[in-house]
Amino acid sequence: MSLSNKTEKVCWVAVGDFGKKATVSETFKAQAPSEFTSSIENAKVVSSLNKKIHTITYTRPTLENGKYMMNCWTFDRRDPIGKYVLTVKIGKHEFEKQVFYVTE
């Protein structure tokens, strides 16, 4: 994902049987220290001491009667370029890690 393209986002979609609401934990691992904030209502952001690992936890309604969950993130010039690893956990189910790169 390119910081120079302001419309690019990092998104994920999960398919399952999640019920009407689900608790989601998203963990981002970065190569350099960074700050993470979330505009999701009642989201809790916990960062490691070295500011390289950030876990964002929230509960919100699912989509299409519990069949889907999704979220998107934007990055800007304050975010370090390089490799990121995203782990998404919905309820007790942890999905496969996703790797993406932030470039200039």
C-alpha atoms as a printed R data frame, in Angstrom:
    type eleno elety resid chain resno       x       y      z
1   ATOM     1    CA   MET     A     1   0.000   0.000  0.000
2   ATOM     2    CA   SER     A     2   1.380   3.336 -1.042
3   ATOM     3    CA   LEU     A     3   1.337   6.386  1.233
4   ATOM     4    CA   SER     A     4   1.289   8.595 -1.842
5   ATOM     5    CA   ASN     A     5  -2.081   7.138 -2.898
6   ATOM     6    CA   LYS     A     6  -4.471   8.681 -0.350
7   ATOM     7    CA   THR     A     7  -7.351   6.388 -1.353
8   ATOM     8    CA   GLU     A     8  -5.544   3.107 -0.664
9   ATOM     9    CA   LYS     A     9  -6.546   1.174  2.436
10  ATOM    10    CA   VAL     A    10  -5.668  -2.139  4.014
11  ATOM    11    CA   CYS     A    11  -8.870  -4.169  4.383
12  ATOM    12    CA   TRP     A    12  -9.856  -7.646  5.458
13  ATOM    13    CA   VAL     A    13 -13.089  -9.637  5.155
14  ATOM    14    CA   ALA     A    14 -13.875 -12.761  7.165
15  ATOM    15    CA   VAL     A    15 -16.628 -15.224  6.303
16  ATOM    16    CA   GLY     A    16 -18.215 -17.375  8.998
17  ATOM    17    CA   ASP     A    17 -21.118 -17.710 11.394
18  ATOM    18    CA   PHE     A    18 -20.419 -14.872 13.824
19  ATOM    19    CA   GLY     A    19 -23.842 -14.094 15.292
20  ATOM    20    CA   LYS     A    20 -25.310 -10.591 15.485
21  ATOM    21    CA   LYS     A    21 -22.263  -9.053 17.179
22  ATOM    22    CA   ALA     A    22 -18.694 -10.230 17.436
23  ATOM    23    CA   THR     A    23 -15.577  -9.263 19.346
24  ATOM    24    CA   VAL     A    24 -12.605  -8.629 17.082
25  ATOM    25    CA   SER     A    25  -8.914  -8.299 17.945
26  ATOM    26    CA   GLU     A    26  -6.584  -7.000 15.266
27  ATOM    27    CA   THR     A    27  -2.865  -7.162 15.974
28  ATOM    28    CA   PHE     A    28  -0.439  -5.189 13.837
29  ATOM    29    CA   LYS     A    29   3.271  -5.904 14.016
30  ATOM    30    CA   ALA     A    30   5.475  -3.216 12.445
31  ATOM    31    CA   GLN     A    31   9.223  -3.082 11.831
32  ATOM    32    CA   ALA     A    32   9.564   0.377 13.383
33  ATOM    33    CA   PRO     A    33   7.859   2.153 16.282
34  ATOM    34    CA   SER     A    34   4.491   3.659 15.405
35  ATOM    35    CA   GLU     A    35   1.287   5.000 16.938
36  ATOM    36    CA   PHE     A    36  -2.084   3.359 16.304
37  ATOM    37    CA   THR     A    37  -5.448   4.999 16.837
38  ATOM    38    CA   SER     A    38  -8.916   3.772 15.968
39  ATOM    39    CA   SER     A    39 -12.140   5.578 15.137
40  ATOM    40    CA   ILE     A    40 -14.174   2.461 15.982
41  ATOM    41    CA   GLU     A    41 -16.559   3.151 18.853
42  ATOM    42    CA   ASN     A    42 -15.289   1.740 22.189
43  ATOM    43    CA   ALA     A    43 -12.165   0.272 20.592
44  ATOM    44    CA   LYS     A    44  -9.312  -0.425 22.986
45  ATOM    45    CA   VAL     A    45  -5.783   0.038 21.639
46  ATOM    46    CA   VAL     A    46  -2.908  -1.618 23.507
47  ATOM    47    CA   SER     A    47   0.664  -1.063 22.315
48  ATOM    48    CA   SER     A    48   3.869  -2.846 23.280
49  ATOM    49    CA   LEU     A    49   6.543  -0.874 25.127
50  ATOM    50    CA   ASN     A    50   8.645  -0.633 21.961
51  ATOM    51    CA   LYS     A    51   5.571   0.610 19.992
52  ATOM    52    CA   LYS     A    52   6.024  -2.069 17.303
53  ATOM    53    CA   ILE     A    53   3.035  -4.275 18.215
54  ATOM    54    CA   HIS     A    54  -0.478  -2.850 18.515
55  ATOM    55    CA   THR     A    55  -3.658  -4.747 19.391
56  ATOM    56    CA   ILE     A    56  -7.020  -3.134 18.726
57  ATOM    57    CA   THR     A    57 -10.042  -4.848 20.296
58  ATOM    58    CA   TYR     A    58 -13.696  -3.977 19.766
59  ATOM    59    CA   THR     A    59 -17.185  -5.455 19.577
60  ATOM    60    CA   ARG     A    60 -19.547  -4.476 16.800
61  ATOM    61    CA   PRO     A    61 -22.416  -5.780 14.662
62  ATOM    62    CA   THR     A    62 -21.659  -8.290 11.936
63  ATOM    63    CA   LEU     A    63 -22.785  -8.000  8.322
64  ATOM    64    CA   GLU     A    64 -25.550  -9.938  6.554
65  ATOM    65    CA   ASN     A    65 -26.947 -11.753  9.598
66  ATOM    66    CA   GLY     A    66 -23.582 -12.790 10.991
67  ATOM    67    CA   LYS     A    67 -22.059 -14.116  7.773
68  ATOM    68    CA   TYR     A    68 -19.298 -11.487  7.442
69  ATOM    69    CA   MET     A    69 -16.999  -9.221  9.403
70  ATOM    70    CA   MET     A    70 -14.692  -6.661  7.832
71  ATOM    71    CA   ASN     A    71 -12.561  -3.641  8.584
72  ATOM    72    CA   CYS     A    72 -10.257  -1.220  6.769
73  ATOM    73    CA   TRP     A    73  -7.292   0.863  7.879
74  ATOM    74    CA   THR     A    74  -5.675   3.928  6.400
75  ATOM    75    CA   PHE     A    75  -2.015   4.835  6.755
76  ATOM    76    CA   ASP     A    76  -0.359   8.224  6.403
77  ATOM    77    CA   ARG     A    77   3.067   9.880  6.438
78  ATOM    78    CA   ARG     A    78   3.354   9.408 10.219
79  ATOM    79    CA   ASP     A    79   3.382   5.636  9.718
80  ATOM    80    CA   PRO     A    80   6.709   3.912  9.098
81  ATOM    81    CA   ILE     A    81   7.285   2.354  5.713
82  ATOM    82    CA   GLY     A    82   8.113  -1.347  5.554
83  ATOM    83    CA   LYS     A    83   6.597  -4.711  6.348
84  ATOM    84    CA   TYR     A    84   3.535  -5.164  8.569
85  ATOM    85    CA   VAL     A    85   1.936  -8.385  9.783
86  ATOM    86    CA   LEU     A    86  -1.771  -8.323 10.619
87  ATOM    87    CA   THR     A    87  -3.455 -11.013 12.690
88  ATOM    88    CA   VAL     A    88  -7.252 -10.958 12.977
89  ATOM    89    CA   LYS     A    89  -9.078 -12.861 15.701
90  ATOM    90    CA   ILE     A    90 -12.878 -12.983 15.810
91  ATOM    91    CA   GLY     A    91 -14.219 -14.531 18.982
92  ATOM    92    CA   LYS     A    92 -11.934 -17.526 19.575
93  ATOM    93    CA   HIS     A    93 -11.054 -18.045 15.909
94  ATOM    94    CA   GLU     A    94  -7.700 -16.670 14.768
95  ATOM    95    CA   PHE     A    95  -7.321 -16.248 11.027
96  ATOM    96    CA   GLU     A    96  -4.157 -16.676  8.966
97  ATOM    97    CA   LYS     A    97  -1.651 -13.853  9.325
98  ATOM    98    CA   GLN     A    98  -1.670 -11.308  6.517
99  ATOM    99    CA   VAL     A    99   1.506  -9.534  5.401
100 ATOM   100    CA   PHE     A   100   1.476  -6.185  3.646
101 ATOM   101    CA   TYR     A   101   3.999  -3.473  2.885
102 ATOM   102    CA   VAL     A   102   3.666   0.264  3.320
103 ATOM   103    CA   THR     A   103   5.652   2.167  0.702
104 ATOM   104    CA   GLU     A   104   6.160   5.841 -0.087
